[in-house]
Amino acid sequence: MSWAIWITGRPGSGKSTLAHQVASALERRGERLAILEASAFAAEMVPGRSPSAHEWDIVYRALIRTATELTRAGVPVIIDATAHRRGWRELARAAIPRFAEIQLVCPDEICGAREQAVRWSQMLSVGHERLAPAEPDIVLDYEYSLRAELTVNTESQHIWSALEGILLLIERLHARTAPDTPRSEGAPGAPGSHHA
């Protein structure tokens, strides 16, 4: 049984940057792992458009199930996903014995500017004729974690300091003994509910 961490925060808070820095640091130590990105799951499951609220629920449940099976197979997992409903992250916590949630915090205006910059970069890199930037991905109803194992302020905290904190958290997950009682295998409840 391996571990999973879920890096969550508003779009533009720095989730993907931090997830890839953590993965690179672990790979330099010789550890193989998987990064699961909600955006990639959504693109596969709902190609060509943004998922509806119901479809996002399916996307996140598929992501959680994948993470659960990977950890059971001994593969460490980094989940890079906004998951604006806290209940989705709680489902993962219930399903994965060695689990930690990393909450990124950042002022809305900075998140929006970062998200806009990323979209400009993507448009220019694929050679779109239209240079007008896409609208940033705004999540107005994001639910912050009530019990994150680590909180990172990406406006004020240096990335190397954040990386060090996450690697220490992962070391604690490595050392944690799996509980005697098995946790639920599925994700039966609705987002927003807690499951033990």
C-alpha positions in Angstrom: 0.0 0.0 0.0 1.4 3.4 -1.0 0.3 7.0 -0.4 -1.5 9.7 -2.2 -1.4 13.5 -1.8 -4.1 15.8 -3.2 -2.9 19.3 -4.1 -6.0 21.5 -4.2 -6.7 25.2 -4.6 -8.4 27.7 -6.9 -7.3 27.7 -10.6 -4.1 29.7 -10.9 -3.0 29.0 -7.3 0.0 27.0 -8.5 -1.2 23.3 -8.2 0.4 22.0 -11.4 3.7 23.8 -10.8 4.0 22.4 -7.3 2.8 18.9 -8.3 5.5 18.7 -11.0 8.2 20.0 -8.7 7.3 17.4 -6.1 7.3 14.7 -8.8 10.7 15.8 -10.1 12.2 15.8 -6.6 10.9 12.3 -5.9 12.0 11.0 -9.3 15.6 12.3 -8.6 15.5 10.1 -5.5 14.6 7.1 -7.7 10.9 6.9 -6.7 8.4 6.1 -9.5 5.0 7.7 -9.1 1.8 8.8 -11.0 0.4 12.4 -11.3 -3.3 12.4 -11.9 -4.7 15.6 -13.3 -8.4 16.3 -13.2 -8.2 18.3 -16.4 -6.7 15.3 -18.3 -9.5 13.0 -16.9 -12.1 15.6 -18.0 -10.6 15.9 -21.5 -10.8 12.1 -21.9 -14.2 11.6 -20.5 -15.9 14.8 -21.9 -13.9 15.7 -25.0 -14.3 19.1 -26.6 -16.2 21.0 -23.9 -16.3 21.8 -20.2 -18.0 19.1 -18.1 -21.4 19.8 -16.5 -21.8 19.7 -12.7 -22.9 16.1 -12.9 -20.1 15.1 -15.3 -17.5 16.7 -12.9 -18.8 14.4 -10.2 -18.2 11.4 -12.5 -14.7 12.8 -13.4 -13.7 13.2 -9.8 -15.0 9.8 -8.8 -13.1 8.2 -11.6 -10.0 10.0 -10.5 -10.4 8.9 -6.9 -11.0 5.3 -8.0 -7.8 5.4 -10.1 -5.8 6.9 -7.3 -7.1 4.2 -4.8 -6.2 1.3 -7.1 -2.7 2.8 -7.8 -1.9 3.1 -4.1 -3.2 -0.4 -3.5 -0.7 -1.6 -6.2 2.1 0.2 -4.4 2.3 3.3 -6.8 2.5 6.7 -5.0 0.1 9.2 -6.4 0.0 13.0 -6.7 -3.5 14.4 -7.5 -3.4 17.8 -9.2 -7.0 18.9 -9.1 -9.1 21.9 -8.0 -12.0 19.8 -6.8 -14.1 22.8 -5.8 -16.4 20.6 -3.7 -14.7 19.6 -0.5 -16.7 16.4 -0.5 -14.7 14.9 -3.4 -11.4 15.3 -1.4 -13.1 13.8 1.6 -14.1 10.7 -0.5 -10.4 10.3 -1.4 -9.5 10.6 2.2 -12.0 7.8 3.1 -10.8 5.5 0.4 -7.0 5.9 0.7 -5.4 5.0 4.1 -2.2 6.9 3.5 -3.7 10.2 2.3 -2.9 13.9 2.8 -4.5 17.1 1.5 -2.4 20.1 0.6 -4.4 23.3 0.5 -3.0 26.1 -1.6 -4.2 29.6 -0.8 -3.7 32.7 -2.9 -5.7 36.0 -3.5 -8.3 35.7 -6.2 -6.9 38.5 -8.3 -3.4 36.8 -8.4 -5.0 33.4 -9.2 -7.0 35.1 -12.1 -3.9 36.8 -13.5 -1.8 33.6 -13.4 -4.6 31.6 -15.1 -4.9 34.2 -17.8 -1.1 34.2 -18.4 -1.2 30.4 -18.7 -4.0 30.6 -21.3 -2.1 33.3 -23.3 1.0 31.0 -23.3 -1.0 28.0 -24.4 -2.6 29.9 -27.3 0.7 31.3 -28.5 2.5 27.9 -28.3 -0.1 26.1 -30.5 0.0 29.0 -33.1 -3.6 30.1 -32.9 -4.4 32.9 -35.3 -6.6 34.6 -32.7 -4.5 36.3 -30.0 -7.4 37.3 -27.7 -6.9 35.4 -24.4 -9.5 33.0 -23.2 -11.4 33.8 -20.1 -9.6 32.5 -17.0 -11.1 29.5 -15.2 -12.9 31.2 -12.3 -14.4 29.0 -9.5 -16.6 31.2 -7.4 -17.8 28.5 -5.0 -14.6 26.8 -4.1 -14.7 25.1 -0.7 -11.5 25.3 1.3 -10.3 22.2 3.3 -11.3 22.0 6.9 -8.5 19.6 7.8 -5.6 19.9 5.3 -2.4 18.3 6.5 -0.5 21.2 5.0 -1.5 24.7 3.8 0.7 26.7 1.4 0.3 30.4 0.7 1.6 30.6 -2.9 1.6 34.4 -2.9 4.1 34.7 0.0 5.8 31.4 0.4 8.8 30.5 -1.8 8.3 27.4 -3.9 11.4 25.7 -2.4 10.0 26.2 1.1 6.6 24.7 0.0 8.4 21.8 -1.7 10.4 21.0 1.4 7.2 21.0 3.5 5.5 18.6 1.1 8.5 16.2 1.0 8.5 16.1 4.8 4.8 15.3 4.7 5.3 12.5 2.2 8.1 11.1 4.5 5.5 10.9 7.3 3.0 9.2 4.9 5.7 6.6 4.1 6.2 5.9 7.8 2.5 5.7 8.6 1.1 2.2 9.4 -2.1 1.4 7.5 -5.1 1.1 9.7 -6.4 -2.3 10.8 -9.9 -1.6 9.6 -10.3 -1.3 5.8 -11.8 1.9 4.4 -14.6 2.0 1.9 -13.7 1.0 -1.6 -16.2 3.1 -3.5 -17.3 6.6 -3.4 -21.0 6.2 -2.4 -21.8 9.6 -1.0 -22.6 12.9 -2.5 -20.0 15.8 -2.6 -20.1 17.8 0.6 -20.7 14.7 2.8 -18.1 13.1 4.9 -17.3 9.4 4.9 -15.2 7.5 7.4 
